[in-house]
């Protein structure tokens, strides 16, 4: 299976609980990518552990990471058509 990245956001007031972070860290096959945010984590794992995270952590929102490409900047020297 291909690895996917998941964004986990703690939805209650305050910072993410360290006990939850440690619980996630102990899951086999889950690799932490970024944990610098007070309320969010970015992890990488297969789909099966990703689904298990969503079920095991009711105070967290778990979603696959989404990326977007930036549009190409206008070419230099080309005038924009105005109306």
TORVEXGU-933078 format. One record per residue: residue number from 1; x, y, z of N, C-alpha, C in turn; residue in one letter. Coordinates in steps of 0.1 Angstrom, whole numbers, plus 2048, in hexadecimal, padded with zeros to 3 digits. Layout:
! TORVEXGU-933078
+-----+--------+---------+------+---------+----------+-------+--------+---------+------+--------+
! num ! n.east ! n.north ! n.up ! ca.east ! ca.north ! ca.up ! c.east ! c.north ! c.up ! residu !
+-----+--------+---------+------+---------+----------+-------+--------+---------+------+--------+
! NUM !      X !       Y !    Z !       X !        Y !     Z !      X !       Y !    Z !      A !
...
+-----+--------+---------+------+---------+----------+-------+--------+---------+------+--------+
END
This chain:
! TORVEXGU-933078
+-----+--------+---------+------+---------+----------+-------+--------+---------+------+--------+
! num ! n.east ! n.north ! n.up ! ca.east ! ca.north ! ca.up ! c.east ! c.north ! c.up ! residu !
+-----+--------+---------+------+---------+----------+-------+--------+---------+------+--------+
!   1 !    808 !     7F4 !  800 !     800 !      800 !   800 !    809 !     80C !  800 !      X !
!   2 !    804 !     817 !  7F9 !     80B !      823 !   7F9 !    809 !     82B !  806 !      X !
!   3 !    813 !     832 !  80A !     811 !      83B !   816 !    80A !     847 !  812 !      X !
!   4 !    802 !     84C !  81C !     7FA !      858 !   81A !    7FD !     861 !  826 !      X !
!   5 !    7FC !     86E !  824 !     7FD !      877 !   82F !    7EF !     87B !  834 !      X !
!   6 !    7EE !     87D !  841 !     7E2 !      880 !   848 !    7E4 !     88C !  851 !      X !
!   7 !    7DB !     896 !  850 !     7DB !      8A1 !   859 !    7D1 !     89E !  865 !      X !
!   8 !    7D6 !     89F !  871 !     7CE !      89D !   87D !    7CD !     8AA !  884 !      X !
!   9 !    7C0 !     8AE !  887 !     7BE !      8BB !   88E !    7B6 !     8B8 !  89A !      X !
!  10 !    7BB !     8BC !  8A6 !     7B4 !      8BB !   8B2 !    7A9 !     8C6 !  8B3 !      X !
!  11 !    79D !     8C1 !  8B4 !     791 !      8CB !   8B3 !    78C !     8D1 !  8C0 !      X !
!  12 !    791 !     8CD !  8CB !     78D !      8D3 !   8D8 !    796 !     8DF !  8DB !      X !
!  13 !    791 !     8E6 !  8E6 !     799 !      8F2 !   8EA !    7A7 !     8ED !  8EF !      X !
!  14 !    7B0 !     8F6 !  8ED !     7BE !      8F3 !   8F3 !    7C6 !     8EC !  8E9 !      X !
!  15 !    7D3 !     8E9 !  8ED !     7DC !      8E2 !   8E5 !    7D9 !     8D3 !  8E4 !      X !
!  16 !    7DF !     8CD !  8DB !     7DD !      8BE !   8D9 !    7E3 !     8B7 !  8E6 !      X !
!  17 !    7DB !     8AD !  8EB !     7E0 !      8A6 !   8F7 !    7EC !     89D !  8F4 !      X !
!  18 !    7F6 !     89F !  8FC !     802 !      897 !   8FA !    800 !     888 !  8FB !      X !
!  19 !    7F6 !     884 !  903 !     7F2 !      875 !   904 !    7ED !     870 !  8F6 !      X !
!  20 !    7E5 !     878 !  8EF !     7E1 !      875 !   8E2 !    7EC !     874 !  8D8 !      X !
!  21 !    7F5 !     87D !  8D9 !     801 !      87E !   8D0 !    809 !     871 !  8D2 !      X !
!  22 !    80B !     86D !  8DF !     813 !      861 !   8E2 !    80C !     855 !  8DD !      X !
!  23 !    7FF !     854 !  8DE !     7F7 !      849 !   8D9 !    7F8 !     847 !  8CA !      X !
!  24 !    7F8 !     853 !  8C3 !     7FA !      852 !   8B4 !    808 !     84E !  8B1 !      X !
!  25 !    812 !     853 !  8B9 !     820 !      850 !   8B6 !    822 !     841 !  8B8 !      X !
!  26 !    81B !     83A !  8C1 !     81D !      82C !   8C3 !    817 !     823 !  8B8 !      X !
!  27 !    80E !     828 !  8B0 !     808 !      820 !   8A5 !    813 !     81C !  89B !      X !
!  28 !    813 !     80F !  898 !     81C !      80A !   88E !    819 !     80F !  880 !      X !
!  29 !    824 !     813 !  87A !     822 !      818 !   86C !    81F !     826 !  86A !      X !
!  30 !    81E !     82E !  876 !     81B !      83C !   875 !    828 !     844 !  877 !      X !
!  31 !    82A !     84D !  86E !     837 !      855 !   86F !    832 !     864 !  870 !      X !
!  32 !    838 !     86B !  87A !     835 !      879 !   87B !    83D !     881 !  871 !      X !
!  33 !    836 !     88A !  86A !     83C !      893 !   861 !    83E !     8A1 !  867 !      X !
!  34 !    833 !     8A6 !  86D !     834 !      8B3 !   874 !    82B !     8B3 !  880 !      X !
!  35 !    830 !     8B7 !  88B !     828 !      8B8 !   897 !    82A !     8C5 !  89E !      X !
!  36 !    82E !     8CF !  896 !     832 !      8DC !   89C !    826 !     8E5 !  8A0 !      X !
!  37 !    81A !     8E2 !  89A !     80E !      8EA !   89D !    808 !     8E6 !  8AA !      X !
!  38 !    802 !     8EF !  8B2 !     7FD !      8EC !   8BF !    7F0 !     8E3 !  8BE !      X !
!  39 !    7E9 !     8E3 !  8B2 !     7DD !      8DC !   8B1 !    7DD !     8D1 !  8A6 !      X !
!  40 !    7E8 !     8D0 !  89E !     7E8 !      8C8 !   892 !    7F4 !     8BF !  891 !      X !
!  41 !    7F2 !     8B4 !  88A !     7FD !      8AB !   887 !    7FD !     8A8 !  878 !      X !
!  42 !    808 !     8A5 !  872 !     808 !      89F !   865 !    810 !     892 !  866 !      X !
!  43 !    809 !     887 !  862 !     80F !      87A !   863 !    80F !     873 !  856 !      X !
!  44 !    817 !     869 !  854 !     817 !      861 !   848 !    815 !     852 !  84C !      X !
!  45 !    80C !     84B !  845 !     809 !      83D !   848 !    801 !     837 !  83D !      X !
!  46 !    7FF !     82A !  83D !     7F6 !      823 !   834 !    7E8 !     827 !  837 !      X !
!  47 !    7DE !     824 !  82E !     7D0 !      827 !   830 !    7CA !     821 !  83D !      X !
!  48 !    7CE !     814 !  83F !     7C8 !      80D !   84B !    7CB !     814 !  858 !      X !
!  49 !    7D8 !     818 !  85B !     7DA !      81F !   868 !    7D3 !     82D !  867 !      X !
!  50 !    7D2 !     833 !  85C !     7CB !      840 !   85A !    7BD !     83F !  85E !      X !
!  51 !    7B6 !     835 !  85A !     7A8 !      833 !   85D !    7A7 !     830 !  86C !      X !
!  52 !    7B0 !     828 !  872 !     7B0 !      825 !   880 !    7B2 !     832 !  888 !      X !
!  53 !    7BA !     83B !  884 !     7BC !      847 !   88B !    7AE !     84F !  88C !      X !
!  54 !    7A7 !     850 !  881 !     79A !      857 !   882 !    790 !     850 !  88B !      X !
!  55 !    790 !     843 !  88C !     787 !      83C !   895 !    78C !     83D !  8A4 !      X !
!  56 !    799 !     83D !  8A6 !     79E !      83C !   8B4 !    79F !     84A !  8BB !      X !
!  57 !    79E !     855 !  8B3 !     79F !      862 !   8B9 !    793 !     86B !  8B6 !      X !
!  58 !    789 !     86A !  8BE !     77C !      871 !   8BB !    77E !     880 !  8BD !      X !
!  59 !    788 !     885 !  8C4 !     78A !      893 !   8C6 !    793 !     899 !  8BB !      X !
!  60 !    796 !     892 !  8B1 !     79F !      896 !   8A6 !    797 !     895 !  899 !      X !
!  61 !    79B !     89E !  890 !     796 !      89D !   882 !    7A2 !     897 !  87A !      X !
!  62 !    7A0 !     88C !  873 !     7AA !      886 !   86B !    7A6 !     886 !  85C !      X !
!  63 !    7AF !     88C !  854 !     7AC !      88E !   846 !    7B9 !     88B !  83E !      X !
!  64 !    7B8 !     885 !  832 !     7C3 !      884 !   829 !    7C9 !     892 !  825 !      X !
!  65 !    7D6 !     893 !  825 !     7DC !      8A0 !   821 !    7D8 !     8A3 !  812 !      X !
!  66 !    7D5 !     8AF !  80F !     7D2 !      8B4 !   802 !    7DC !     8BE !  7FE !      X !
!  67 !    7E1 !     8BC !  7F2 !     7EB !      8C6 !   7EC !    7E5 !     8CC !  7DF !      X !
!  68 !    7E9 !     8D8 !  7DD !     7E5 !      8DF !   7D1 !    7F1 !     8E5 !  7CA !      X !
!  69 !    7F0 !     8E5 !  7BD !     7FB !      8EC !   7B5 !    7F7 !     8FA !  7B4 !      X !
!  70 !    802 !     903 !  7B4 !     800 !      911 !   7B2 !    7FF !     914 !  7A4 !      X !
!  71 !    7F7 !     91E !  7A0 !     7F6 !      921 !   791 !    803 !     927 !  78D !      X !
!  72 !    806 !     926 !  780 !     812 !      92B !   77A !    811 !     93B !  77B !      X !
!  73 !    81B !     942 !  77E !     81B !      950 !   77E !    81A !     955 !  770 !      X !
!  74 !    814 !     961 !  76D !     814 !      966 !   760 !    822 !     968 !  75A !      X !
!  75 !    824 !     965 !  74E !     831 !      967 !   747 !    835 !     975 !  747 !      X !
!  76 !    841 !     978 !  749 !     846 !      986 !   749 !    845 !     98B !  73B !      X !
!  77 !    840 !     997 !  739 !     83F !      99E !   72C !    832 !     99B !  725 !      X !
!  78 !    829 !     993 !  72A !     81D !      990 !   724 !    812 !     998 !  72B !      X !
!  79 !    80B !     9A0 !  723 !     801 !      9A9 !   729 !    7F4 !     9A1 !  72C !      X !
!  80 !    7EE !     9A4 !  737 !     7E1 !      99E !   73B !    7D6 !     9A4 !  733 !      X !
!  81 !    7CD !     99D !  72E !     7C2 !      9A3 !   726 !    7B8 !     9A9 !  730 !      X !
!  82 !    7B5 !     9B5 !  72E !     7AB !      9BC !   737 !    79E !     9BE !  730 !      X !
!  83 !    794 !     9C1 !  738 !     787 !      9C2 !   732 !    781 !     9D0 !  734 !      X !
+-----+--------+---------+------+---------+----------+-------+--------+---------+------+--------+
END
